[in-house]
Amino acid sequence: MKKLPSQMGAIAAASMLATPAFADGVTLTIDGVRNADGSIIVLVFDDKSAYDQLNWRKAAQYADIRARAGSVTRRFPDLTAGPYAIFVFHDEDGDQDLDYDQERFLEGVGVSGATSETPEPSFAEASVMPGDVAISVYYGE
């Protein structure tokens, strides 16, 4: 019977090792930023309706990151539950608004789960769990 506490400790330690590292939140890397003008706006959604409308007021997290050509990284340590759909845009002119004409975006955009220049995945397709997430920015040129 003296083995039971040590066995319980071993079981608890093993279960902790098997648990995903959700406690670390989301580490987001944004690739393909074409210049250092303006900033990268990040909207993280945990709600399908808010994501579908890109309603920044209902975003689970919002970040305004100074742009840098190439890639930028941002940690979101509070995002530990998931799933999340992440939308980013390169606000090159700094007006806090995504510029577009009737045919295309005029600033770079990216969405978790997108694999092309027309990033329009559904919430389910864009959903990611906490951990390392990479998003490519596409420019409508």
C-alpha positions, 0 to 999 in steps of 0.5 A: 500500500505504500506504493500507491502515493508514488504511483499516483504521483507518477500517473499525475506527472505522466498526465501532465506530460501528455497534456498539450501546452495550452497554458502557453497560449498562442504564438503567432508568426505573420509571414510575408510582410512586404515593408515596415510601413504602418502596423499589423492589425491582429483580430483573434476570434473565439466566436463564429458570428464575430469572425464572420462579420470581422467585428473587432469589438467582439474579438477575443484579442486585438493587437496593433504590431509595428510592421517589419518587412519579412515576418513578425511574431506576437505571443498571446499568453491568455489564449489558452482554450481555443479554437480561435480564428485569426484575421490579420491585415497590414495597415500600411497607411496607419488609418486603422481600417482595411482599405479595399476597392470593389474588386480586391483588398488594397492592403495585405491580409491573412487568415489562419487556415488560408492557403491562397490570396483569397483568404476566406475560410469559414470559422471552422476552416480557420480555427486553430488551437493554442500553440504555434500559429503561422499566417501568410499575408497576401497582397492584392496586386 
